[in-house]
């Protein structure tokens, strides 16, 4: 997996969730807390999700073949989408079911110190996992970019998934701690059930957000506004190019961007000159945006009176919208 895939963050989250899940199951068995069971299932789902992300990164490394001439880079998007579905079905829906069951069949929490102790330790461990995810994300997050924008615009799905999972896990642990704590203090198990329902609602909302973002990646996204401008500047930054007639970009995978452009060259240029100019333009584009690994440039002659397609400036404005 590439550096942008956040392999360290995924492994850290997996190890944390695996240990936390075992502790939560023990705490649930000893206390009977519905919040602890919901949290245990949540951690199991998260651990499974991290394995899926690692598997997606591994499968994405397969070499291109006849059936998939552009490679398997989008495997990472597919597995990230599966993660969202699992988080919704296994984590969210189960927690909602458990919360409703606890509302209709309430029972007191026993050995309350066990779930409370486990939740406090889990909060500490999840904080370390989140810190790792934040540190890994900062390596690829653009300067001045907000975290919301990073999650929405990141082309590598693993880091946003781990970030949202860790944030959801920490928030869910707080909900569980409040539910168990209030149930113990008041003697009313209703608070434990409410905490469980809050965990389930949180997981469903996070899963929906992840599903929306990964669906967009699966459908196909173009270069970010900043990369698009750098690509346009690199193409035009030379005496050989008269103008860009048309340009489109598409991410074939998190680390591989395709650039296709129709470029106007001087009408009296020889074939050998055009070939050399195209090579020079490609080198400039790859230097400006290293992810632009697949580049197709079609030479053409621009006819201002006959060509209704937008100029470079018009296209850039429209693409930014």
C-alpha positions in Angstrom: 0.0 0.0 0.0 1.2 3.4 -0.8 2.2 6.0 1.7 -1.0 7.8 1.0 -3.0 4.7 1.9 -2.2 5.2 5.6 -1.0 1.7 6.3 0.4 2.7 9.7 -3.0 4.2 10.7 -4.9 1.1 9.6 -2.6 -1.3 11.5 -2.7 0.9 14.6 -6.5 1.0 14.4 -6.8 -2.7 13.8 -4.6 -3.7 16.8 -6.5 -1.2 19.1 -9.9 -2.4 18.0 -9.0 -6.1 18.4 -7.8 -5.7 22.0 -10.7 -3.3 22.9 -13.3 -5.7 21.4 -12.1 -8.6 23.6 -12.1 -6.4 26.7 -15.6 -5.1 25.9 -17.0 -8.7 25.4 -15.6 -9.6 28.9 -17.1 -6.5 30.4 -20.5 -7.2 28.8 -20.4 -10.8 30.0 -19.7 -9.7 33.6 -22.0 -6.7 33.7 -24.8 -7.4 31.2 -24.6 -3.8 29.9 -26.2 -3.4 26.5 -23.9 -0.4 25.8 -20.9 -2.7 26.3 -22.3 -5.3 23.9 -23.0 -2.6 21.3 -19.5 -1.2 21.7 -18.0 -4.7 21.5 -19.8 -5.4 18.2 -18.7 -1.9 17.0 -15.0 -2.8 17.7 -15.3 -6.1 16.0 -16.8 -4.4 12.9 -14.0 -1.8 13.0 -11.3 -4.5 13.2 -12.9 -6.3 10.3 -13.1 -3.1 8.3 -9.4 -2.5 8.8 -8.6 -5.9 7.4 -10.8 -5.1 4.4 -8.9 -1.9 3.8 -5.6 -3.7 3.9 -7.0 -6.4 1.6 -8.2 -3.7 -0.8 -4.7 -2.1 -0.8 -3.1 -5.4 -1.6 -5.5 -6.2 -4.4 -5.0 -2.8 -5.9 -1.3 -3.6 -6.5 -2.2 -6.2 -9.2 -0.7 -5.4 -12.6 -2.9 -4.3 -15.4 -4.1 -7.0 -17.8 -6.3 -7.4 -20.8 -9.5 -7.3 -18.8 -8.4 -4.3 -16.7 -6.0 -2.3 -18.9 -5.9 0.6 -16.4 -5.1 -1.7 -13.5 -6.9 -2.4 -10.2 -6.4 0.8 -8.4 -10.2 1.3 -7.8 -10.2 -1.9 -5.7 -9.4 0.4 -2.8 -12.6 2.3 -3.4 -14.7 -0.9 -3.6 -13.4 -2.2 -0.3 -13.9 1.3 1.4 -17.5 1.2 0.2 -17.9 -2.3 1.6 -16.6 -1.0 4.9 -19.3 1.6 5.0 -21.9 -1.1 4.4 -20.5 -3.2 7.2 -20.4 -0.3 9.6 -24.0 0.4 8.8 -25.4 -3.1 9.0 -23.2 -4.8 11.6 -22.4 -1.9 13.9 -25.3 0.6 13.5 -28.3 -1.7 13.1 -27.2 -4.1 15.7 -26.8 -1.3 18.2 -30.2 0.0 17.5 -31.7 -3.5 17.9 -29.9 -4.0 21.2 -31.0 -0.6 22.5 -34.6 -1.3 21.7 -34.4 -4.7 23.3 -32.9 -3.2 26.4 -35.8 -0.6 26.5 -38.4 -3.4 26.3 -36.5 -5.8 28.6 -34.6 -3.7 31.1 -32.2 -5.2 33.7 -29.8 -3.7 36.1 -26.0 -3.6 35.4 -23.9 -5.8 37.7 -20.2 -5.4 38.4 -20.4 -1.8 37.1 -16.7 -1.1 37.8 -15.8 -3.6 35.0 -17.4 -1.8 32.0 -16.5 1.6 33.4 -12.8 0.6 33.7 -12.8 -1.0 30.2 -14.4 2.1 28.7 -11.8 4.4 30.2 -9.0 2.3 29.0 -10.6 2.0 25.6 -10.9 5.8 25.3 -7.2 6.1 26.0 -6.3 3.4 23.3 -8.7 4.9 20.8 -7.1 8.3 21.4 -3.7 6.9 20.4 -5.2 5.3 17.3 -6.8 8.6 16.3 -3.5 10.4 16.9 -1.8 8.1 14.5 -4.5 8.6 11.9 -4.2 12.4 12.3 -0.4 12.3 12.0 -0.6 10.1 8.9 -3.3 12.3 7.4 -1.2 15.5 8.0 1.5 14.0 5.7 -0.8 14.2 2.7 -3.3 16.9 3.8 -2.7 20.2 1.9 -1.6 23.2 3.9 -4.6 25.1 5.1 -7.1 22.4 4.1 -9.8 21.8 6.6 -10.5 18.3 8.0 -14.0 18.3 6.4 -12.5 19.2 3.0 -9.8 16.5 3.5 -12.4 13.8 4.1 -14.5 15.0 1.2 -11.6 15.5 -1.3 -9.1 12.8 -0.4 -8.5 10.4 -3.3 -7.1 7.7 -1.0 -10.1 6.3 0.9 -8.3 4.6 3.8 -7.3 7.6 5.8 -10.7 9.3 5.8 -12.3 5.9 6.7 -9.9 5.4 9.6 -10.4 9.0 10.8 -14.1 8.8 10.8 -14.1 5.3 12.4 -11.8 6.5 15.2 -13.8 9.7 15.8 -17.0 7.6 15.8 -15.4 5.1 18.2 -14.3 7.8 20.6 -17.7 9.4 20.5 -19.4 6.1 21.0 -17.2 5.3 24.0 -18.3 8.6 25.5 -21.9 7.7 24.9 -21.4 4.3 26.4 -19.6 5.7 29.5 -22.4 8.2 30.0 -25.1 5.5 29.6 -23.4 3.0 32.0 -22.4 5.7 34.5 -25.9 7.3 34.7 -27.5 3.8 34.9 -25.2 2.9 37.8 -25.7 6.3 39.6 -29.5 6.4 39.2 -30.2 2.6 39.3 -32.2 3.1 36.1 -31.1 0.8 33.2 -33.0 3.2 30.8 -29.8 5.3 30.5 -27.9 2.2 29.3 -30.4 1.6 26.6 -30.4 5.3 25.5 -26.6 5.1 25.3 -26.8 2.1 23.1 -29.3 3.8 20.8 -27.1 6.8 20.6 -24.1 4.6 19.5 -26.2 3.0 16.8 -27.5 6.3 15.5 -23.9 7.6 15.4 -22.6 4.6 13.5 -25.4 4.8 10.9 -24.7 8.5 10.3 -21.0 7.8 9.9 -21.7 4.9 7.6 -23.9 7.0 5.4 -21.3 9.7 5.1 -18.6 7.2 4.2 -20.9 5.6 1.6 -21.6 8.9 -0.1 -17.9 9.8 -0.3 -16.8 6.4 -1.5 -19.6 6.2 -4.0 -18.3 9.4 -5.6 -14.9 7.9 -5.9 -16.3 4.7 -7.4 -18.3 6.7 -10.0 -15.1 8.5 -11.0 -13.6 11.9 -9.8 -11.4 14.2 -11.7 -8.3 16.1 -10.4 -8.7 18.5 -7.5 -9.0 22.1 -8.4 -5.4 22.8 -7.3 -4.0 19.8 -9.4 -6.2 20.8 -12.3 -4.7 24.3 -12.4 -1.2 22.9 -12.0 -1.8 20.5 -15.0 -3.2 23.3 -17.2 -0.2 25.6 -16.2 2.3 22.8 -17.0 0.8 22.2 -20.4 0.8 25.9 -21.3 4.2 26.6 -19.8 6.1 26.2 -23.0 6.4 28.0 -26.4 5.2 24.9 -28.3 1.5 25.0 -27.1 -0.8 27.5 -28.6 -3.7 26.7 -26.3 -5.6 23.9 -24.7 -8.7 23.1 -26.7 -10.2 20.5 -24.3 -9.0 18.7 -21.2 -10.4 16.0 -18.9 -9.0 14.2 -15.9 -10.0 11.0 -14.1 -8.6 9.2 -11.1 -8.0 5.5 -12.1 -7.0 4.8 -8.5 -5.9 6.8 -5.4 -2.4 7.3 -6.7 -3.0 7.3 -10.5 -4.5 10.2 -12.4 -5.3 10.1 -16.1 -5.0 13.3 -18.1 -6.5 13.5 -21.6 -6.3 16.8 -23.5 -6.6 18.1 -27.1 -3.8 20.6 -27.5 -3.3 23.2 -30.3 0.1 23.3 -31.9 1.3 25.6 -34.6 -0.3 24.5 -37.9 2.9 24.4 -39.9 4.8 22.1 -37.4 6.4 18.9 -38.6 5.4 15.6 -37.2 8.7 15.0 -35.5 8.5 18.4 -33.8 5.0 17.7 -32.5 6.1 14.3 -31.1 9.0 16.0 -29.3 6.7 18.7 -28.0 4.2 16.2 -26.6 7.0 14.4 -24.8 8.1 17.8 -23.3 4.6 18.6 -22.2 4.1 15.2 -20.6 7.4 15.6 -18.6 6.2 19.0 -17.3 2.8 17.6 -16.3 4.3 14.7 -14.4 6.7 17.0 -12.7 3.9 19.3 -11.6 1.5 16.5 -10.5 3.3 13.2 -10.0 0.0 11.3 -9.8 -0.6 12.1 -13.5 0.9 8.8 -14.7 -1.4 8.2 -17.7 -1.4 11.1 -20.2 -3.0 11.2 -23.6 -2.4 14.3 -25.7 -4.0 14.8 -29.0 -2.4 17.4 -31.2 -4.8 19.7 -33.2 -5.1 23.0 -34.8 -7.4 25.5 -33.1 -9.9 27.3 -35.4 -11.4 30.2 -33.5 -14.3 30.7 -35.8 -15.3 27.0 -36.2 -14.6 25.4 -32.8 -17.4 26.1 -30.2 -15.5 24.4 -27.4 -14.5 26.7 -24.5 -11.1 28.3 -24.2 -8.7 27.2 -21.5 -9.8 30.0 -19.2 -13.5 29.3 -19.7 -12.9 25.6 -19.1 -11.0 26.1 -15.9 -13.7 28.3 -14.5 -16.4 25.8 -15.4 -14.5 22.8 -14.0 -14.0 24.7 -10.7 -17.7 25.2 -10.4 
